[in-house]
């Protein structure tokens, strides 16, 4: 090869080799950058896509207030006629606000019949035969935002099936929901969907033709279709300050069947709380509006406001106290603390739950 060709060829080869290395490195570098960029774009795209999708609906909590026995006949009817429907609860009205449901036990029928219990003495059969005035009952329920009532009790048939039918028609006319009607087996429970949670309210009435086993079957059926099953019971022994073994066994069987909460009525006094299998049992809330004054126990009451979400239940305990004139009040801090401390000491719960009862707030997490 001539010197001239060498001088031309070697620089040319050098240029080709150099260009190949540079070009190849550029391609490799670009390919790596492209892959990294693709990942980043993919993440960004996913984020962007996620932002366009509807956010996961997180159910809001559901708040349900439970109170005990509501009786608007006898002396309470006299007080209501004289002072108006707001008389009993005007000092405690704030506790009925901002709840999804306010539930009480309607301790008697609402009919057009005249009262037979006003002015009667204990021992007279008429003393325990109740009927509530339609107009004043409508106004009382509306004033306190009571939108669900339990009918499964020992007084709903005081004026027979006709009186119970009249009561149901009254409730329907005033858009108040009810459960536990002795006239309709299908009404042993009702279902509600609130803030994304499906809730069933089941009645157990010890004083009517239903066995605990039949209610356990209803609970199982309700649990198959709902997130939360609450049993509102009418049971126990009047004025007994502790639950009976019968109550306890029935309560446990209900929770074994799927109940998430049990609320008790009928004894007219507050009874202990139990936590069984991480579920709460309030054996008796005592009276709500009732014309009984003969002891401090019947004048002490408890309202429970339950807050439900997907992963926990919280219970706010509100002690109430009845004045000698029939009206209700919240009491001072000392009086409230005394009732809660007494309730805590009587309840068969852990030391942690006892401490929570004393504060007036119980939390049960899944």
C-alpha positions as CSV (number, residue, x, y, z in Angstrom):
1,X,0.0,0.0,0.0
2,X,1.3,3.4,-0.9
3,X,2.0,6.0,1.7
4,X,-0.8,8.1,0.2
5,X,-3.4,5.4,0.6
6,X,-2.3,4.7,4.2
7,X,-2.6,8.4,5.0
8,X,-6.2,8.3,3.6
9,X,-7.4,4.9,4.9
10,X,-6.2,5.0,8.5
11,X,-7.9,8.3,9.3
12,X,-11.0,7.1,7.6
13,X,-11.1,3.9,9.6
14,X,-10.5,5.9,12.8
15,X,-13.5,8.1,12.0
16,X,-15.7,5.1,11.3
17,X,-14.7,3.4,14.5
18,X,-15.1,6.5,16.6
19,X,-18.5,7.2,15.1
20,X,-19.7,3.7,15.7
21,X,-18.6,3.8,19.4
22,X,-20.2,7.2,19.9
23,X,-23.4,6.2,18.0
24,X,-23.7,2.9,19.8
25,X,-23.1,4.5,23.2
26,X,-25.8,7.0,22.3
27,X,-28.2,4.3,21.3
28,X,-27.5,2.4,24.5
29,X,-27.7,5.5,26.6
30,X,-31.0,6.5,24.9
31,X,-32.4,3.0,25.3
32,X,-31.6,3.0,29.0
33,X,-33.0,6.5,29.4
34,X,-36.1,5.4,27.4
35,X,-36.6,2.5,29.8
36,X,-36.3,4.7,32.9
37,X,-38.5,7.3,31.3
38,X,-41.0,4.6,30.5
39,X,-41.2,3.6,34.1
40,X,-41.6,7.2,35.2
41,X,-44.2,7.8,32.6
42,X,-45.9,4.6,33.6
43,X,-46.0,5.6,37.2
44,X,-47.2,9.0,36.3
45,X,-49.8,7.6,34.0
46,X,-51.0,5.3,36.7
47,X,-51.2,8.1,39.1
48,X,-53.1,10.1,36.6
49,X,-55.4,7.3,35.8
50,X,-56.0,6.7,39.5
51,X,-56.9,10.3,40.0
52,X,-59.5,10.0,37.3
53,X,-61.1,7.0,38.9
54,X,-63.7,7.5,41.6
55,X,-62.1,7.5,45.1
56,X,-62.9,4.4,47.1
57,X,-66.0,5.1,49.1
58,X,-65.2,5.0,52.7
59,X,-68.3,4.6,54.8
60,X,-69.0,7.3,57.2
61,X,-69.9,6.4,60.7
62,X,-73.5,5.7,61.6
63,X,-74.8,7.1,64.9
64,X,-77.7,5.5,66.6
65,X,-79.1,6.6,70.0
66,X,-80.9,4.1,72.2
67,X,-83.1,5.0,75.1
68,X,-85.3,2.8,77.4
69,X,-89.0,2.7,78.1
70,X,-91.3,5.5,76.8
71,X,-94.7,5.7,78.6
72,X,-97.0,8.6,77.9
73,X,-100.1,7.6,79.9
74,X,-101.1,7.7,83.6
75,X,-99.4,10.6,85.4
76,X,-97.2,11.4,82.4
77,X,-100.3,12.1,80.4
78,X,-101.4,14.6,83.0
79,X,-98.0,16.3,83.0
80,X,-97.9,16.4,79.2
81,X,-101.3,17.9,78.9
82,X,-100.4,20.6,81.4
83,X,-96.9,21.4,80.3
84,X,-96.6,20.4,76.7
85,X,-94.6,17.7,74.9
86,X,-91.3,19.3,75.4
87,X,-91.6,19.2,79.2
88,X,-89.9,15.9,79.9
89,X,-86.8,16.3,77.7
90,X,-86.3,20.1,77.2
91,X,-83.1,20.0,79.4
92,X,-81.5,17.1,77.5
93,X,-82.6,17.9,73.9
94,X,-79.1,18.2,72.5
95,X,-78.5,14.5,72.8
96,X,-81.1,13.7,70.2
97,X,-79.5,15.9,67.6
98,X,-77.2,14.8,64.8
99,X,-77.9,11.1,65.1
100,X,-78.9,8.9,62.2
101,X,-81.5,7.1,64.3
102,X,-83.1,7.7,67.7
103,X,-84.6,4.4,69.0
104,X,-86.8,3.9,72.0
105,X,-89.2,1.3,73.4
106,X,-92.8,2.5,72.9
107,X,-94.3,1.0,76.1
108,X,-97.9,0.9,75.0
109,X,-100.3,1.5,72.1
110,X,-101.2,4.8,70.6
111,X,-105.0,4.9,70.1
112,X,-108.1,7.2,70.2
113,X,-109.3,5.6,73.4
114,X,-109.6,7.5,76.6
115,X,-107.0,6.8,79.3
116,X,-108.1,4.3,81.9
117,X,-105.0,4.6,84.0
118,X,-105.1,8.2,85.0
119,X,-105.7,8.6,88.7
120,X,-105.6,4.8,89.5
121,X,-103.8,3.3,92.4
122,X,-101.2,0.5,92.3
123,X,-103.1,-2.7,92.6
124,X,-105.9,-1.6,90.3
125,X,-105.6,-3.5,87.0
126,X,-106.2,-0.4,85.1
127,X,-103.1,1.2,86.6
128,X,-101.0,-0.9,84.2
129,X,-103.2,-0.6,81.1
130,X,-101.8,2.1,78.8
131,X,-102.9,4.1,75.8
132,X,-101.1,7.2,74.5
133,X,-102.8,10.2,72.9
134,X,-102.2,10.4,69.2
135,X,-101.5,14.2,68.8
136,X,-99.3,14.5,71.9
137,X,-97.3,11.3,71.0
138,X,-96.8,12.6,67.5
139,X,-95.5,15.9,68.8
140,X,-93.3,14.2,71.4
141,X,-91.7,11.9,68.9
142,X,-91.1,14.8,66.4
143,X,-89.7,17.1,69.1
144,X,-87.1,14.5,70.1
145,X,-86.4,13.3,66.6
146,X,-87.4,9.8,67.5
147,X,-87.7,8.0,64.2
148,X,-87.7,4.3,65.1
149,X,-89.6,2.6,67.9
150,X,-89.6,-1.0,69.3
151,X,-93.1,-2.4,69.8
152,X,-92.1,-5.8,71.3
153,X,-93.0,-5.3,74.9
154,X,-95.5,-6.4,77.5
155,X,-97.9,-3.3,77.1
156,X,-98.3,-3.0,73.3
157,X,-101.4,-5.3,73.5
158,X,-103.0,-3.4,76.4
159,X,-105.9,-2.5,74.0
160,X,-105.8,-5.7,72.1
161,X,-104.8,-6.4,68.6
162,X,-107.1,-3.5,67.5
163,X,-105.0,-1.1,69.6
164,X,-101.8,-2.5,68.2
165,X,-103.1,-2.1,64.6
166,X,-104.2,1.5,65.4
167,X,-100.6,2.1,66.7
168,X,-99.1,0.8,63.5
169,X,-101.3,2.9,61.4
170,X,-100.4,6.0,63.5
171,X,-96.7,5.3,63.1
172,X,-97.0,4.8,59.3
173,X,-99.0,8.1,59.0
174,X,-96.2,9.9,60.9
175,X,-93.3,8.2,59.1
176,X,-91.9,6.6,62.3
177,X,-90.5,3.2,61.6
178,X,-91.2,0.3,64.0
179,X,-90.1,-3.3,64.6
180,X,-91.2,-6.0,67.0
181,X,-94.9,-5.9,66.2
182,X,-96.7,-8.9,67.7
183,X,-99.1,-8.8,64.7
184,X,-96.5,-9.5,62.1
185,X,-93.7,-12.1,62.4
186,X,-91.9,-10.5,59.5
187,X,-91.6,-7.3,61.5
188,X,-89.4,-9.0,64.1
189,X,-86.6,-7.1,62.4
190,X,-86.2,-4.2,60.0
191,X,-83.3,-3.3,57.8
192,X,-81.7,0.1,57.1
193,X,-78.8,1.2,54.9
194,X,-77.1,4.3,56.3
195,X,-73.9,5.8,55.0
196,X,-72.9,2.6,53.3
197,X,-73.6,0.3,56.2
198,X,-76.4,-2.2,56.2
199,X,-78.0,-2.4,59.7
200,X,-80.7,-4.7,61.0
201,X,-82.8,-4.0,64.1
202,X,-84.2,-7.1,65.7
203,X,-86.6,-7.4,68.6
204,X,-86.8,-10.1,71.3
205,X,-89.8,-9.9,73.5
206,X,-89.7,-12.3,76.5
207,X,-93.4,-11.6,77.2
208,X,-94.9,-12.7,73.9
209,X,-95.0,-16.0,71.9
210,X,-91.4,-16.1,70.6
211,X,-88.6,-18.3,71.8
212,X,-84.9,-17.2,72.0
213,X,-84.2,-20.0,69.5
214,X,-86.6,-18.4,66.9
215,X,-84.9,-15.0,67.4
216,X,-81.5,-16.6,67.0
217,X,-82.7,-17.8,63.6
218,X,-83.9,-14.3,62.7
219,X,-80.5,-12.9,63.8
220,X,-78.7,-15.4,61.5
221,X,-80.9,-14.5,58.6
222,X,-80.4,-10.8,59.3
223,X,-76.6,-11.2,59.6
224,X,-76.4,-12.9,56.2
225,X,-77.8,-9.7,54.6
226,X,-76.4,-6.9,56.8
227,X,-73.2,-5.6,58.2
228,X,-74.5,-4.8,61.7
229,X,-77.2,-6.7,63.6
230,X,-78.6,-5.0,66.8
231,X,-81.0,-6.8,69.1
232,X,-83.4,-4.6,71.2
233,X,-84.7,-6.8,73.9
234,X,-87.6,-6.6,76.4
235,X,-86.7,-9.0,79.1
236,X,-85.6,-9.6,82.7
237,X,-87.0,-8.9,86.1
238,X,-88.4,-5.5,87.0
239,X,-86.3,-3.5,89.5
240,X,-83.5,-6.2,89.6
241,X,-80.2,-4.3,89.5
242,X,-78.3,-7.2,87.9
243,X,-79.0,-9.4,85.0
244,X,-80.3,-12.9,85.5
245,X,-78.6,-16.1,84.3
246,X,-81.4,-16.5,81.9
247,X,-80.8,-13.1,80.4
248,X,-77.1,-13.8,80.2
249,X,-77.5,-17.2,78.4
250,X,-80.0,-15.7,75.9
251,X,-77.6,-12.7,75.2
252,X,-74.7,-15.1,74.6
253,X,-76.8,-17.2,72.3
254,X,-77.8,-14.1,70.3
255,X,-74.2,-13.0,69.9
256,X,-73.2,-16.6,68.9
257,X,-75.9,-16.3,66.2
258,X,-74.4,-13.1,64.8
259,X,-75.7,-10.2,66.9
260,X,-73.2,-7.2,67.1
261,X,-75.0,-5.3,69.9
262,X,-77.7,-6.0,72.5
263,X,-79.8,-3.3,74.1
264,X,-82.1,-4.2,76.9
265,X,-85.3,-2.7,78.3
266,X,-88.1,-3.6,80.8
267,X,-86.4,-3.8,84.2
268,X,-87.0,0.0,84.8
269,X,-83.5,0.3,86.3
270,X,-80.0,0.4,84.8
271,X,-78.3,-3.0,84.7
272,X,-74.6,-3.9,84.1
273,X,-72.7,-4.1,80.8
274,X,-71.0,-7.1,79.5
275,X,-68.5,-7.6,76.6
276,X,-68.9,-11.1,75.2
277,X,-66.8,-12.2,72.2
278,X,-65.9,-8.5,71.6
279,X,-69.6,-7.5,71.4
280,X,-71.4,-5.2,73.9
281,X,-74.5,-6.2,75.9
282,X,-76.4,-3.5,77.8
283,X,-78.7,-5.6,79.9
284,X,-81.0,-2.7,80.7
285,X,-81.0,1.1,80.1
286,X,-83.7,1.7,82.7
287,X,-86.6,4.0,82.1
288,X,-86.7,6.9,79.5
289,X,-89.9,8.7,80.2
290,X,-91.9,6.9,82.9
291,X,-93.8,8.0,86.0
292,X,-91.8,6.1,88.6
293,X,-90.2,8.0,91.5
294,X,-90.1,5.6,94.4
295,X,-86.3,5.0,94.4
296,X,-83.1,6.5,93.1
297,X,-82.6,3.4,91.0
298,X,-85.8,4.0,88.9
299,X,-84.9,7.7,88.6
300,X,-81.4,6.9,87.3
301,X,-81.3,6.2,83.5
302,X,-78.8,5.5,80.8
303,X,-78.8,6.5,77.1
304,X,-76.4,4.8,74.8
305,X,-75.3,6.4,71.5
306,X,-73.5,3.8,69.3
307,X,-71.3,4.9,66.5
308,X,-70.6,2.2,63.9
309,X,-67.9,2.0,61.2
310,X,-66.4,-0.8,59.2
311,X,-63.8,-1.6,61.8
312,X,-65.0,-0.5,65.2
313,X,-67.9,0.4,67.5
314,X,-67.9,3.2,69.9
315,X,-70.4,3.8,72.7
316,X,-71.1,7.1,74.4
317,X,-72.8,6.6,77.7
318,X,-75.1,9.4,78.9
319,X,-76.5,9.2,82.4
320,X,-79.9,10.8,82.9
321,X,-81.7,11.7,86.1
322,X,-85.4,12.2,86.7
323,X,-86.5,15.1,88.7
324,X,-89.4,14.7,91.2
325,X,-91.6,16.7,88.8
326,X,-91.0,14.2,86.0
327,X,-88.6,16.1,83.9
328,X,-85.2,14.8,82.9
329,X,-81.8,16.3,83.4
330,X,-78.1,15.4,82.8
331,X,-77.0,16.0,86.3
332,X,-73.7,17.5,87.4
333,X,-70.3,15.9,86.9
334,X,-70.3,14.4,90.4
335,X,-73.6,12.7,89.9
336,X,-72.8,11.4,86.4
337,X,-69.5,10.1,87.6
338,X,-71.1,8.3,90.5
339,X,-73.5,6.5,88.3
340,X,-70.8,5.5,85.8
341,X,-68.5,4.3,88.5
342,X,-71.3,2.2,90.0
343,X,-72.0,0.8,86.6
344,X,-68.4,0.0,86.0
345,X,-68.0,-1.8,89.3
346,X,-71.1,-4.0,88.7
347,X,-70.2,-4.9,85.1
348,X,-68.4,-8.1,84.3
349,X,-65.8,-6.6,82.0
350,X,-62.0,-6.2,81.9
351,X,-60.3,-3.5,83.9
352,X,-59.7,-1.6,80.7
353,X,-63.4,-1.5,79.9
354,X,-64.2,-0.6,83.5
355,X,-62.0,2.5,83.0
356,X,-63.7,3.3,79.8
357,X,-67.1,3.0,81.3
358,X,-66.1,5.5,84.0
359,X,-65.2,8.0,81.2
360,X,-68.5,7.4,79.5
361,X,-67.0,6.1,76.3
362,X,-66.3,2.5,75.2
363,X,-64.5,1.5,72.1
364,X,-64.5,-2.0,70.6
365,X,-62.3,-2.6,67.6
366,X,-62.4,-5.5,65.2
